Amino acid sequence: MIDRPMPQPGILKIAPYVPGKSQAAPGVVAIKLSANESPLGASPAALAALTEASRSPEIYPEGTSRVLREALGEVHGLDPDRIVCGNGSDDLLHLLAQCYLGEGDEAVMSRHGFNVYPIVTMGASAEIVMAPERDYRADVDALLGAVTPRTKMLFLANPNNPTGTYLGGEELERLRAGLRPDILFVLDSAYAEYVTSEDYDVGISLVNRAENVVMVRTFSKMGLAGSRIGWMYAPAHVVDVVNRIRGPFNVNRPAQFAGAAAARDTGFTEMLRAYNARWRDWLTRALSGNAIRVVPSEANFVLALFADAETSKAAFQALFDEGLIVREIGVYGIDNGLRISIGPEPAMRRLVEVLRAFGAPGARD
């Protein structure tokens, strides 16, 4: 006889999400390079909107995030009625899993994909299937090969966290074309604002051409991580389903106005992309050598690979002792790697100096 309430199947199989460290050793000033936050803070326009909207905390937010959806539609050329906003993109991933997965179903992801995908899948009582990658990059053939009659969803972060690698537009189309029409293809474009490669496809065209593709985005990497603003662009029938269970006030009022202002401040977004590209490329050159390999990245971080897990751990500790906090990623199955967010110039230069002891050759400006 059961003597206490029991959770849904799958819940107790979940390993809770563990964020990177954010505090340094006692007495050491921390420089956080572990969470892929904006290296330049937030748009001044977004900060002004956030302050103004915060003056009326007694007012409920507009339930559909209309101001934010209209701004996104204006900037990206989208129908606002096909946009759903959430309390961060994680909120939307949870909602999609709740709507389209259940006991006996499967969702497919790449081996080193974002750790929230297994959480939302198992939280919906479904099973996660991980397809092998090719040199830290999603493999279209492996993803399609992992599909079974039980598959109802496929997650792809593009660019991927924590590897920074991506699939080009032709490969995305081949992946979509290989999926049954009843499988929901969730394209997570969280790092889209940082991509500089010409063959990148953010996903809008895929959504426009198919009834089983959803594009998920976030403002977290653009300086508004603390405000928790995510959004998705989807076919009308998916929007209708998700809105049936979405919380009526799931995006707070200041966040809605700050997100709208940030979306329209395209000049700041371009400045952020340019700064990130410069220092991402610089850091890649400065760390790459015989002892350290840096995986080519299109995001606002790089993945540095060391000879073994022991060396990676020692490198993490050396940086930590200097107040430079990066992300250990053993939880992603890469125990010899560190994910390093692009940050302020002094932090980038100091980090390279510390890692010289581990084989980083340094870089000439």
Contacts in CASP RR format, 6 or more apart in sequence:
PFRMAT RR
TARGET T0000
AUTHOR 0000-0000-0000
METHOD contacts of the structure
MODEL  1
MIDRPMPQPGILKIAPYVPGKSQAAPGVVAIKLSANESPLGASPAALAAL
TEASRSPEIYPEGTSRVLREALGEVHGLDPDRIVCGNGSDDLLHLLAQCY
LGEGDEAVMSRHGFNVYPIVTMGASAEIVMAPERDYRADVDALLGAVTPR
TKMLFLANPNNPTGTYLGGEELERLRAGLRPDILFVLDSAYAEYVTSEDY
DVGISLVNRAENVVMVRTFSKMGLAGSRIGWMYAPAHVVDVVNRIRGPFN
VNRPAQFAGAAAARDTGFTEMLRAYNARWRDWLTRALSGNAIRVVPSEAN
FVLALFADAETSKAAFQALFDEGLIVREIGVYGIDNGLRISIGPEPAMRR
LVEVLRAFGAPGARD
8 123 0 8 1.000
8 125 0 8 1.000
9 103 0 8 1.000
9 125 0 8 1.000
10 122 0 8 1.000
10 123 0 8 1.000
10 125 0 8 1.000
11 122 0 8 1.000
11 123 0 8 1.000
13 122 0 8 1.000
14 118 0 8 1.000
14 119 0 8 1.000
14 122 0 8 1.000
14 123 0 8 1.000
15 118 0 8 1.000
15 331 0 8 1.000
16 119 0 8 1.000
17 115 0 8 1.000
17 116 0 8 1.000
17 119 0 8 1.000
18 331 0 8 1.000
19 34 0 8 1.000
19 35 0 8 1.000
20 34 0 8 1.000
20 35 0 8 1.000
20 325 0 8 1.000
20 327 0 8 1.000
20 328 0 8 1.000
21 34 0 8 1.000
21 320 0 8 1.000
21 325 0 8 1.000
22 30 0 8 1.000
22 32 0 8 1.000
22 34 0 8 1.000
22 35 0 8 1.000
22 325 0 8 1.000
23 30 0 8 1.000
23 325 0 8 1.000
24 30 0 8 1.000
24 320 0 8 1.000
24 323 0 8 1.000
24 325 0 8 1.000
25 320 0 8 1.000
25 321 0 8 1.000
25 323 0 8 1.000
28 321 0 8 1.000
28 322 0 8 1.000
28 323 0 8 1.000
29 323 0 8 1.000
30 323 0 8 1.000
30 325 0 8 1.000
31 323 0 8 1.000
31 324 0 8 1.000
31 325 0 8 1.000
31 343 0 8 1.000
31 344 0 8 1.000
31 347 0 8 1.000
31 350 0 8 1.000
32 325 0 8 1.000
32 341 0 8 1.000
33 324 0 8 1.000
33 325 0 8 1.000
33 326 0 8 1.000
33 327 0 8 1.000
33 340 0 8 1.000
33 341 0 8 1.000
33 342 0 8 1.000
33 343 0 8 1.000
33 347 0 8 1.000
33 351 0 8 1.000
34 325 0 8 1.000
34 326 0 8 1.000
34 327 0 8 1.000
34 339 0 8 1.000
34 341 0 8 1.000
35 225 0 8 1.000
35 327 0 8 1.000
35 341 0 8 1.000
36 161 0 8 1.000
36 191 0 8 1.000
36 221 0 8 1.000
36 299 0 8 1.000
36 300 0 8 1.000
36 301 0 8 1.000
36 339 0 8 1.000
36 341 0 8 1.000
37 220 0 8 1.000
37 221 0 8 1.000
37 223 0 8 1.000
37 225 0 8 1.000
37 341 0 8 1.000
38 221 0 8 1.000
38 222 0 8 1.000
38 223 0 8 1.000
38 225 0 8 1.000
38 272 0 8 1.000
38 300 0 8 1.000
39 272 0 8 1.000
39 275 0 8 1.000
39 276 0 8 1.000
39 279 0 8 1.000
39 300 0 8 1.000
39 341 0 8 1.000
39 342 0 8 1.000
39 343 0 8 1.000
39 344 0 8 1.000
40 223 0 8 1.000
40 268 0 8 1.000
40 271 0 8 1.000
40 272 0 8 1.000
40 275 0 8 1.000
41 223 0 8 1.000
42 50 0 8 1.000
42 222 0 8 1.000
42 223 0 8 1.000
42 224 0 8 1.000
42 258 0 8 1.000
42 262 0 8 1.000
43 222 0 8 1.000
43 223 0 8 1.000
43 261 0 8 1.000
43 262 0 8 1.000
43 265 0 8 1.000
43 268 0 8 1.000
43 269 0 8 1.000
44 265 0 8 1.000
44 268 0 8 1.000
45 261 0 8 1.000
45 262 0 8 1.000
45 264 0 8 1.000
45 265 0 8 1.000
45 268 0 8 1.000
46 223 0 8 1.000
46 224 0 8 1.000
46 258 0 8 1.000
46 259 0 8 1.000
46 261 0 8 1.000
46 262 0 8 1.000
46 265 0 8 1.000
47 258 0 8 1.000
48 261 0 8 1.000
49 254 0 8 1.000
49 257 0 8 1.000
49 258 0 8 1.000
49 259 0 8 1.000
49 260 0 8 1.000
49 261 0 8 1.000
50 227 0 8 1.000
50 254 0 8 1.000
50 255 0 8 1.000
50 257 0 8 1.000
50 258 0 8 1.000
52 257 0 8 1.000
53 253 0 8 1.000
53 254 0 8 1.000
53 256 0 8 1.000
53 257 0 8 1.000
53 258 0 8 1.000
54 254 0 8 1.000
56 253 0 8 1.000
59 253 0 8 1.000
60 249 0 8 1.000
60 253 0 8 1.000
61 249 0 8 1.000
61 251 0 8 1.000
61 252 0 8 1.000
61 253 0 8 1.000
61 256 0 8 1.000
62 253 0 8 1.000
62 256 0 8 1.000
63 248 0 8 1.000
63 249 0 8 1.000
63 251 0 8 1.000
64 85 0 8 1.000
64 243 0 8 1.000
65 85 0 8 1.000
65 86 0 8 1.000
65 251 0 8 1.000
65 256 0 8 1.000
66 80 0 8 1.000
67 256 0 8 1.000
67 257 0 8 1.000
67 260 0 8 1.000
68 85 0 8 1.000
68 229 0 8 1.000
68 231 0 8 1.000
68 251 0 8 1.000
68 255 0 8 1.000
68 256 0 8 1.000
68 257 0 8 1.000
68 259 0 8 1.000
68 260 0 8 1.000
68 263 0 8 1.000
69 80 0 8 1.000
69 81 0 8 1.000
69 83 0 8 1.000
69 85 0 8 1.000
69 231 0 8 1.000
70 80 0 8 1.000
70 260 0 8 1.000
71 259 0 8 1.000
71 260 0 8 1.000
71 261 0 8 1.000
71 263 0 8 1.000
71 264 0 8 1.000
72 78 0 8 1.000
72 80 0 8 1.000
72 83 0 8 1.000
72 231 0 8 1.000
72 260 0 8 1.000
72 263 0 8 1.000
73 79 0 8 1.000
73 80 0 8 1.000
73 83 0 8 1.000
74 263 0 8 1.000
74 264 0 8 1.000
75 263 0 8 1.000
75 264 0 8 1.000
75 266 0 8 1.000
76 204 0 8 1.000
76 233 0 8 1.000
78 204 0 8 1.000
78 233 0 8 1.000
81 236 0 8 1.000
81 239 0 8 1.000
82 207 0 8 1.000
82 233 0 8 1.000
82 234 0 8 1.000
82 235 0 8 1.000
82 236 0 8 1.000
82 239 0 8 1.000
83 231 0 8 1.000
83 232 0 8 1.000
83 233 0 8 1.000
83 239 0 8 1.000
84 92 0 8 1.000
84 95 0 8 1.000
84 231 0 8 1.000
84 232 0 8 1.000
84 234 0 8 1.000
84 239 0 8 1.000
84 242 0 8 1.000
84 243 0 8 1.000
84 246 0 8 1.000
85 229 0 8 1.000
85 230 0 8 1.000
85 231 0 8 1.000
85 250 0 8 1.000
85 251 0 8 1.000
85 256 0 8 1.000
86 92 0 8 1.000
86 228 0 8 1.000
86 229 0 8 1.000
86 230 0 8 1.000
86 231 0 8 1.000
86 246 0 8 1.000
86 250 0 8 1.000
86 251 0 8 1.000
87 228 0 8 1.000
87 229 0 8 1.000
87 230 0 8 1.000
87 250 0 8 1.000
87 251 0 8 1.000
87 252 0 8 1.000
88 218 0 8 1.000
88 219 0 8 1.000
88 220 0 8 1.000
88 228 0 8 1.000
88 229 0 8 1.000
88 230 0 8 1.000
89 188 0 8 1.000
89 190 0 8 1.000
89 216 0 8 1.000
89 217 0 8 1.000
89 218 0 8 1.000
89 220 0 8 1.000
89 230 0 8 1.000
89 231 0 8 1.000
89 232 0 8 1.000
90 116 0 8 1.000
90 120 0 8 1.000
91 228 0 8 1.000
91 230 0 8 1.000
91 250 0 8 1.000
92 216 0 8 1.000
92 230 0 8 1.000
92 231 0 8 1.000
92 232 0 8 1.000
92 242 0 8 1.000
93 116 0 8 1.000
93 117 0 8 1.000
93 120 0 8 1.000
93 155 0 8 1.000
93 186 0 8 1.000
93 188 0 8 1.000
93 216 0 8 1.000
94 120 0 8 1.000
95 242 0 8 1.000
95 245 0 8 1.000
95 246 0 8 1.000
96 120 0 8 1.000
96 153 0 8 1.000
96 184 0 8 1.000
96 186 0 8 1.000
96 214 0 8 1.000
96 232 0 8 1.000
96 238 0 8 1.000
96 242 0 8 1.000
97 107 0 8 1.000
97 120 0 8 1.000
97 121 0 8 1.000
97 123 0 8 1.000
97 124 0 8 1.000
97 126 0 8 1.000
97 153 0 8 1.000
98 124 0 8 1.000
98 245 0 8 1.000
99 241 0 8 1.000
99 242 0 8 1.000
99 245 0 8 1.000
100 152 0 8 1.000
100 153 0 8 1.000
100 184 0 8 1.000
100 241 0 8 1.000
101 107 0 8 1.000
101 121 0 8 1.000
101 124 0 8 1.000
101 125 0 8 1.000
101 126 0 8 1.000
101 152 0 8 1.000
101 153 0 8 1.000
102 124 0 8 1.000
102 125 0 8 1.000
102 126 0 8 1.000
102 152 0 8 1.000
103 125 0 8 1.000
103 126 0 8 1.000
104 125 0 8 1.000
104 126 0 8 1.000
104 127 0 8 1.000
104 150 0 8 1.000
105 124 0 8 1.000
105 126 0 8 1.000
105 127 0 8 1.000
105 150 0 8 1.000
105 151 0 8 1.000
105 152 0 8 1.000
105 153 0 8 1.000
106 126 0 8 1.000
106 127 0 8 1.000
106 128 0 8 1.000
106 129 0 8 1.000
106 148 0 8 1.000
106 150 0 8 1.000
106 151 0 8 1.000
106 152 0 8 1.000
107 117 0 8 1.000
107 121 0 8 1.000
107 126 0 8 1.000
107 127 0 8 1.000
107 128 0 8 1.000
107 129 0 8 1.000
107 151 0 8 1.000
107 152 0 8 1.000
107 153 0 8 1.000
107 154 0 8 1.000
107 155 0 8 1.000
108 128 0 8 1.000
108 129 0 8 1.000
108 130 0 8 1.000
108 131 0 8 1.000
108 143 0 8 1.000
108 146 0 8 1.000
108 147 0 8 1.000
108 151 0 8 1.000
108 153 0 8 1.000
108 154 0 8 1.000
108 155 0 8 1.000
109 117 0 8 1.000
109 118 0 8 1.000
109 128 0 8 1.000
109 129 0 8 1.000
109 130 0 8 1.000
109 131 0 8 1.000
109 154 0 8 1.000
109 155 0 8 1.000
109 156 0 8 1.000
110 130 0 8 1.000
110 131 0 8 1.000
110 133 0 8 1.000
110 138 0 8 1.000
110 139 0 8 1.000
110 142 0 8 1.000
110 143 0 8 1.000
110 156 0 8 1.000
110 160 0 8 1.000
111 130 0 8 1.000
111 131 0 8 1.000
111 132 0 8 1.000
111 133 0 8 1.000
111 333 0 8 1.000
112 133 0 8 1.000
112 136 0 8 1.000
112 160 0 8 1.000
112 162 0 8 1.000
112 163 0 8 1.000
112 332 0 8 1.000
112 333 0 8 1.000
112 334 0 8 1.000
113 138 0 8 1.000
113 155 0 8 1.000
113 157 0 8 1.000
113 160 0 8 1.000
113 161 0 8 1.000
113 162 0 8 1.000
113 163 0 8 1.000
113 332 0 8 1.000
114 155 0 8 1.000
114 157 0 8 1.000
114 160 0 8 1.000
114 161 0 8 1.000
114 188 0 8 1.000
115 331 0 8 1.000
115 332 0 8 1.000
117 128 0 8 1.000
117 155 0 8 1.000
118 128 0 8 1.000
121 127 0 8 1.000
121 128 0 8 1.000
121 153 0 8 1.000
122 128 0 8 1.000
126 152 0 8 1.000
126 153 0 8 1.000
127 150 0 8 1.000
129 146 0 8 1.000
129 148 0 8 1.000
129 151 0 8 1.000
130 146 0 8 1.000
131 138 0 8 1.000
131 139 0 8 1.000
131 142 0 8 1.000
131 143 0 8 1.000
131 145 0 8 1.000
131 146 0 8 1.000
132 139 0 8 1.000
132 142 0 8 1.000
133 139 0 8 1.000
133 142 0 8 1.000
133 163 0 8 1.000
134 142 0 8 1.000
136 163 0 8 1.000
136 165 0 8 1.000
136 295 0 8 1.000
136 303 0 8 1.000
136 334 0 8 1.000
137 160 0 8 1.000
137 163 0 8 1.000
137 165 0 8 1.000
137 166 0 8 1.000
137 167 0 8 1.000
138 156 0 8 1.000
138 158 0 8 1.000
138 160 0 8 1.000
138 165 0 8 1.000
138 167 0 8 1.000
140 167 0 8 1.000
140 171 0 8 1.000
140 174 0 8 1.000
140 175 0 8 1.000
143 154 0 8 1.000
143 156 0 8 1.000
143 175 0 8 1.000
144 175 0 8 1.000
144 178 0 8 1.000
144 179 0 8 1.000
147 154 0 8 1.000
147 179 0 8 1.000
147 180 0 8 1.000
147 183 0 8 1.000
151 180 0 8 1.000
151 183 0 8 1.000
152 182 0 8 1.000
152 183 0 8 1.000
152 184 0 8 1.000
153 183 0 8 1.000
153 184 0 8 1.000
153 185 0 8 1.000
153 186 0 8 1.000
154 175 0 8 1.000
154 179 0 8 1.000
154 183 0 8 1.000
154 184 0 8 1.000
154 185 0 8 1.000
154 186 0 8 1.000
155 186 0 8 1.000
155 188 0 8 1.000
156 167 0 8 1.000
156 172 0 8 1.000
156 175 0 8 1.000
156 185 0 8 1.000
156 186 0 8 1.000
156 187 0 8 1.000
156 188 0 8 1.000
157 188 0 8 1.000
157 190 0 8 1.000
157 191 0 8 1.000
158 166 0 8 1.000
158 167 0 8 1.000
158 168 0 8 1.000
158 172 0 8 1.000
158 187 0 8 1.000
158 188 0 8 1.000
158 189 0 8 1.000
159 165 0 8 1.000
159 166 0 8 1.000
159 191 0 8 1.000
159 194 0 8 1.000
159 195 0 8 1.000
159 297 0 8 1.000
159 298 0 8 1.000
159 299 0 8 1.000
160 166 0 8 1.000
160 299 0 8 1.000
161 190 0 8 1.000
161 191 0 8 1.000
161 299 0 8 1.000
161 301 0 8 1.000
161 339 0 8 1.000
162 301 0 8 1.000
162 303 0 8 1.000
162 327 0 8 1.000
162 329 0 8 1.000
162 332 0 8 1.000
162 334 0 8 1.000
162 339 0 8 1.000
163 295 0 8 1.000
163 297 0 8 1.000
163 303 0 8 1.000
164 191 0 8 1.000
164 295 0 8 1.000
164 296 0 8 1.000
164 297 0 8 1.000
164 298 0 8 1.000
164 299 0 8 1.000
164 301 0 8 1.000
164 302 0 8 1.000
164 303 0 8 1.000
165 295 0 8 1.000
165 296 0 8 1.000
165 297 0 8 1.000
165 298 0 8 1.000
166 195 0 8 1.000
166 197 0 8 1.000
166 200 0 8 1.000
166 298 0 8 1.000
167 175 0 8 1.000
168 197 0 8 1.000
168 199 0 8 1.000
168 200 0 8 1.000
168 201 0 8 1.000
169 199 0 8 1.000
169 200 0 8 1.000
169 201 0 8 1.000
170 199 0 8 1.000
172 187 0 8 1.000
172 201 0 8 1.000
172 203 0 8 1.000
172 206 0 8 1.000
173 201 0 8 1.000
173 206 0 8 1.000
175 185 0 8 1.000
176 185 0 8 1.000
176 206 0 8 1.000
176 210 0 8 1.000
176 212 0 8 1.000
176 213 0 8 1.000
179 185 0 8 1.000
179 212 0 8 1.000
181 211 0 8 1.000
181 212 0 8 1.000
182 212 0 8 1.000
183 212 0 8 1.000
184 212 0 8 1.000
184 213 0 8 1.000
184 214 0 8 1.000
184 238 0 8 1.000
185 206 0 8 1.000
185 210 0 8 1.000
185 212 0 8 1.000
185 213 0 8 1.000
185 214 0 8 1.000
186 214 0 8 1.000
186 216 0 8 1.000
187 203 0 8 1.000
187 206 0 8 1.000
187 213 0 8 1.000
187 214 0 8 1.000
187 215 0 8 1.000
187 216 0 8 1.000
188 216 0 8 1.000
189 202 0 8 1.000
189 203 0 8 1.000
189 215 0 8 1.000
189 216 0 8 1.000
189 217 0 8 1.000
190 216 0 8 1.000
190 217 0 8 1.000
190 218 0 8 1.000
190 220 0 8 1.000
190 221 0 8 1.000
191 221 0 8 1.000
191 298 0 8 1.000
191 299 0 8 1.000
191 300 0 8 1.000
192 200 0 8 1.000
192 202 0 8 1.000
192 217 0 8 1.000
193 221 0 8 1.000
193 222 0 8 1.000
193 269 0 8 1.000
193 272 0 8 1.000
193 273 0 8 1.000
194 221 0 8 1.000
194 272 0 8 1.000
194 273 0 8 1.000
194 276 0 8 1.000
194 277 0 8 1.000
194 280 0 8 1.000
194 298 0 8 1.000
194 299 0 8 1.000
194 300 0 8 1.000
195 202 0 8 1.000
195 298 0 8 1.000
195 299 0 8 1.000
196 273 0 8 1.000
196 277 0 8 1.000
196 298 0 8 1.000
197 298 0 8 1.000
200 298 0 8 1.000
202 215 0 8 1.000
203 213 0 8 1.000
203 215 0 8 1.000
204 215 0 8 1.000
204 233 0 8 1.000
206 213 0 8 1.000
206 215 0 8 1.000
207 213 0 8 1.000
207 214 0 8 1.000
207 215 0 8 1.000
207 233 0 8 1.000
207 234 0 8 1.000
207 235 0 8 1.000
210 235 0 8 1.000
211 235 0 8 1.000
211 237 0 8 1.000
212 235 0 8 1.000
213 234 0 8 1.000
213 235 0 8 1.000
214 232 0 8 1.000
214 233 0 8 1.000
214 234 0 8 1.000
214 235 0 8 1.000
214 238 0 8 1.000
215 232 0 8 1.000
215 233 0 8 1.000
215 234 0 8 1.000
216 230 0 8 1.000
216 231 0 8 1.000
216 232 0 8 1.000
217 230 0 8 1.000
217 231 0 8 1.000
217 232 0 8 1.000
217 233 0 8 1.000
218 229 0 8 1.000
218 230 0 8 1.000
218 231 0 8 1.000
219 225 0 8 1.000
219 227 0 8 1.000
219 229 0 8 1.000
219 230 0 8 1.000
219 258 0 8 1.000
219 259 0 8 1.000
219 262 0 8 1.000
219 263 0 8 1.000
220 226 0 8 1.000
220 228 0 8 1.000
220 229 0 8 1.000
220 230 0 8 1.000
221 300 0 8 1.000
222 262 0 8 1.000
222 269 0 8 1.000
222 272 0 8 1.000
223 262 0 8 1.000
224 255 0 8 1.000
224 258 0 8 1.000
224 259 0 8 1.000
224 262 0 8 1.000
227 252 0 8 1.000
227 254 0 8 1.000
227 255 0 8 1.000
227 258 0 8 1.000
227 259 0 8 1.000
228 251 0 8 1.000
228 252 0 8 1.000
228 255 0 8 1.000
229 251 0 8 1.000
229 255 0 8 1.000
229 256 0 8 1.000
229 258 0 8 1.000
229 259 0 8 1.000
230 251 0 8 1.000
232 242 0 8 1.000
234 242 0 8 1.000
262 268 0 8 1.000
262 269 0 8 1.000
275 342 0 8 1.000
276 300 0 8 1.000
276 342 0 8 1.000
279 342 0 8 1.000
279 343 0 8 1.000
279 345 0 8 1.000
279 348 0 8 1.000
280 297 0 8 1.000
280 300 0 8 1.000
280 301 0 8 1.000
280 302 0 8 1.000
280 342 0 8 1.000
282 348 0 8 1.000
282 363 0 8 1.000
282 365 0 8 1.000
283 294 0 8 1.000
283 302 0 8 1.000
283 340 0 8 1.000
283 342 0 8 1.000
283 348 0 8 1.000
283 351 0 8 1.000
283 352 0 8 1.000
283 363 0 8 1.000
284 294 0 8 1.000
284 296 0 8 1.000
284 297 0 8 1.000
284 302 0 8 1.000
285 362 0 8 1.000
285 363 0 8 1.000
286 348 0 8 1.000
286 352 0 8 1.000
286 360 0 8 1.000
286 361 0 8 1.000
286 362 0 8 1.000
286 363 0 8 1.000
287 294 0 8 1.000
287 302 0 8 1.000
287 304 0 8 1.000
287 352 0 8 1.000
287 355 0 8 1.000
287 360 0 8 1.000
287 361 0 8 1.000
287 362 0 8 1.000
288 294 0 8 1.000
288 361 0 8 1.000
289 359 0 8 1.000
289 360 0 8 1.000
289 361 0 8 1.000
290 359 0 8 1.000
291 306 0 8 1.000
291 307 0 8 1.000
291 358 0 8 1.000
291 359 0 8 1.000
291 360 0 8 1.000
292 304 0 8 1.000
292 305 0 8 1.000
292 306 0 8 1.000
292 355 0 8 1.000
292 358 0 8 1.000
292 359 0 8 1.000
292 360 0 8 1.000
293 304 0 8 1.000
293 305 0 8 1.000
294 302 0 8 1.000
294 303 0 8 1.000
294 304 0 8 1.000
294 305 0 8 1.000
295 302 0 8 1.000
295 303 0 8 1.000
295 305 0 8 1.000
297 303 0 8 1.000
300 341 0 8 1.000
300 342 0 8 1.000
301 339 0 8 1.000
301 340 0 8 1.000
301 341 0 8 1.000
301 342 0 8 1.000
302 339 0 8 1.000
302 340 0 8 1.000
302 342 0 8 1.000
303 329 0 8 1.000
303 334 0 8 1.000
303 337 0 8 1.000
303 338 0 8 1.000
303 339 0 8 1.000
303 340 0 8 1.000
304 315 0 8 1.000
304 337 0 8 1.000
304 338 0 8 1.000
304 339 0 8 1.000
304 340 0 8 1.000
304 355 0 8 1.000
305 312 0 8 1.000
305 334 0 8 1.000
305 336 0 8 1.000
305 337 0 8 1.000
306 312 0 8 1.000
306 315 0 8 1.000
306 336 0 8 1.000
306 337 0 8 1.000
306 338 0 8 1.000
306 358 0 8 1.000
307 336 0 8 1.000
308 336 0 8 1.000
309 330 0 8 1.000
309 335 0 8 1.000
309 336 0 8 1.000
311 336 0 8 1.000
311 358 0 8 1.000
312 328 0 8 1.000
312 335 0 8 1.000
312 336 0 8 1.000
312 337 0 8 1.000
312 338 0 8 1.000
313 328 0 8 1.000
314 358 0 8 1.000
315 338 0 8 1.000
315 355 0 8 1.000
315 358 0 8 1.000
316 326 0 8 1.000
316 328 0 8 1.000
316 338 0 8 1.000
318 354 0 8 1.000
318 355 0 8 1.000
318 357 0 8 1.000
318 358 0 8 1.000
319 325 0 8 1.000
319 326 0 8 1.000
319 338 0 8 1.000
319 351 0 8 1.000
319 354 0 8 1.000
319 355 0 8 1.000
322 350 0 8 1.000
322 354 0 8 1.000
324 347 0 8 1.000
324 350 0 8 1.000
324 351 0 8 1.000
324 354 0 8 1.000
326 338 0 8 1.000
326 339 0 8 1.000
326 340 0 8 1.000
326 341 0 8 1.000
326 351 0 8 1.000
327 338 0 8 1.000
327 339 0 8 1.000
327 340 0 8 1.000
327 341 0 8 1.000
328 337 0 8 1.000
328 338 0 8 1.000
329 335 0 8 1.000
329 337 0 8 1.000
329 338 0 8 1.000
329 339 0 8 1.000
330 337 0 8 1.000
340 351 0 8 1.000
342 348 0 8 1.000
352 360 0 8 1.000
352 362 0 8 1.000
352 363 0 8 1.000
356 362 0 8 1.000
END
